[in-house]
Amino acid sequence: MHVLLVEDDLVLADGISRILGGQGMVVDVVQNGLDADRVLQLRAVSVVVLDIGLPGIDGFEVVRRLRLRGDTVPV
């Protein structure tokens, strides 16, 4: 399973990434909404773990853009 983790708190992102990776998941980590939107335009992921309060654009805007593109990936 390929997970996109979007979290701007580096300590929290590291912990979550280690836990998911320990369960055999491939985890990509980005720290802001604009990077998340870019990644989601370029490659498919199985699931997105998304913080709401992000620099750039917030998590709600990331999901709005994702759905406007017709992407139904679980968030």
C-alpha positions as CSV (number, residue, x, y, z in Angstrom):
1,M,0.0,0.0,0.0
2,H,1.3,3.4,-1.0
3,V,0.4,6.2,1.5
4,L,0.8,10.0,1.1
5,L,1.3,11.5,4.5
6,V,0.7,15.3,4.6
7,E,1.9,16.7,7.9
8,D,3.8,19.9,8.7
9,D,4.9,18.9,12.2
10,L,8.1,17.1,11.5
11,V,8.2,15.0,14.7
12,L,4.6,13.9,14.2
13,A,5.2,13.1,10.5
14,D,8.3,11.0,11.5
15,G,6.4,9.0,14.0
16,I,3.4,8.3,11.8
17,S,5.7,7.5,8.9
18,R,7.7,5.0,11.0
19,I,4.5,3.3,12.3
20,L,3.0,2.9,8.8
21,G,6.3,1.8,7.3
22,G,6.6,-0.8,10.1
23,Q,3.3,-2.2,8.8
24,G,4.8,-2.7,5.4
25,M,3.4,0.5,3.8
26,V,5.4,2.7,1.4
27,V,5.1,6.2,2.8
28,D,5.8,9.5,1.0
29,V,5.8,12.6,3.3
30,V,5.1,16.2,2.3
31,Q,4.8,19.1,4.6
32,N,2.4,21.5,2.9
33,G,-0.8,21.5,0.8
34,L,0.8,22.7,-2.4
35,D,3.3,19.9,-2.4
36,A,0.5,17.4,-1.6
37,D,-1.6,18.7,-4.5
38,R,1.4,18.4,-6.9
39,V,2.2,14.8,-5.8
40,L,-1.4,13.8,-6.2
41,Q,-1.4,15.2,-9.7
42,L,1.7,13.2,-10.7
43,R,1.2,9.8,-9.1
44,A,-1.4,7.5,-7.7
45,V,-1.5,6.6,-4.0
46,S,-3.6,4.1,-2.1
47,V,-4.6,6.5,0.7
48,V,-3.9,10.0,1.9
49,V,-3.4,10.8,5.5
50,L,-4.0,14.6,5.6
51,D,-3.6,17.3,8.2
52,I,-6.1,20.1,7.8
53,G,-4.1,23.0,9.1
54,L,-1.3,23.2,6.5
55,P,0.9,26.0,5.2
56,G,0.1,27.1,1.6
57,I,-3.3,25.6,1.0
58,D,-5.2,23.8,3.8
59,G,-6.3,20.2,3.8
60,F,-9.8,21.0,2.7
61,E,-8.5,22.7,-0.4
62,V,-6.3,19.7,-1.2
63,V,-9.3,17.4,-1.0
64,R,-11.4,19.9,-3.1
65,R,-8.8,19.9,-5.9
66,L,-8.4,16.2,-5.7
67,R,-12.2,15.6,-6.1
68,L,-12.5,18.2,-8.9
69,R,-10.0,16.0,-10.9
70,G,-12.2,13.0,-10.3
71,D,-9.8,11.3,-8.0
72,T,-11.6,9.1,-5.4
73,V,-8.6,8.1,-3.4
74,P,-9.6,7.6,0.3
75,V,-8.5,10.5,2.5
